[in-house]
Amino acid sequence: MSNQNETLRALLNFREERNWAQFHSPANLAKSVAIEAGELLECFQWDDQVTDINAVRDELADVLSYAYLLAHELGSNPHDLIINKMKQTAIKYPVAQTSPAKKDMK
C-alpha cells in the first residue's frame, strides 16, 4: 500500500473517530483548504524567509489534509489529479516556449 493510501486511511479514521464526516462536504473542505492556505501564507507575511519551519509544516499539513479529504469526497485520487493537471499544463506551456533564462534569486 502506498504512503498516499495510508495517509488517506489515517485521515478517514481520524475523522470517523470524531464523527466529523458530517461537516466535510466538498464545499466545506474547499473552504478549509483556502482558510488553511491563508494561515500558511501568514507564516511568510512579513518575511520571505522561513522563520518558523514547524509552523510552516503544520499549516502545510492542514492544507494537504483538507485537499486529500476533498479529493476523496469527489471520488478522485490526488496522485491522478496532479498527473493529469501536469499533462494539461505541459500542453498549454511547452518547455520550448516557456523556459526563460534562470534568474539569480539571491
N, C-alpha and C positions, 0 to 999 in steps of 0.2 A: 504494500500500500504506500502511496506517495505521501510526502510531507503535507502536500496540499490537502489530501483527503483526511489525514489525521488532524490537521488544523480545523477543517470544517466540522469534523465529528466532535472535536473538543468544544468548538463554539456552540454547536447544536445541543450538546449535553449540558453545557453551562446555562444556556438559555432555557432549556427544558426544566432543569432543576429549580429555576426561579419563576417558572410559568410566565416568561416574557414573550413567548411567541405571539401572544395576543396583541402585542404592541408593535410587532415587526412587519407591518405592511410594507410593500415596496416604496410607497411614498414616505413613510416614516423613516425607513432605512436610508433612502436617498437624502432626506433632510439631515439625518445623523451623520452621513458621510460629509456633507457640506459643513456642518457645525464643527465636527472634529477636525476637518481640514483648516478651518479658521483658527482653531486652537493650536494646530501645528504651525500655522503662519505666525501666531503670537510669539513663538519661540525665536523668531527672526525679526521681530517688529522694529527694533532699533539698532540692529547689528546684523550684517550679512554673515558673520561668523557664528558657529555653533558655540554658545556659551554654557549650555546645559544639555549635554548629549543624552542624558537619561530622560529629560522632559521631551526631547525630540523623539526618542524611541517610543516613549509611552503614547504620545499623540499619534505617531505613525501607526502604531499597533491598533489604536482605536479606529483610525481611518480604514486600515486594511480589514479589521474585524467586521465593520459595518459593510464594507464592499463585498466581502466574502458572503455574508448573510444575504445581501441584496441579490447577488448572483444566484445563490441557492433559491431564493424565493421566486426568481424569474426562470428557474429551471435551466440555468446556464452554468457552465464550467468556467471559472476565472481564467484558467490557462488558455482555453479555446477562445474566449473573448479577446484576450490580449493578442494571441497569434493572429486571429482574423483581422483585428484592427491594425496590426503592423503590416499585414498584406495590403490592406486598403491604403494605408499611408504610403507604403512603398510605391504603389501605382501612382498616387497623387503627387508624390515628391520623389522622383527617381534620383538616385545618387548623382548621376552625371549632371543633373540640372540644379541640384540643391546643395552641393558641397562647397561652402565658402572657405576661404583661407582661414586657418585656425587663428584665433585671437590670443594675444597674451593676456591671460586672466589674472595677472598679479596685481 
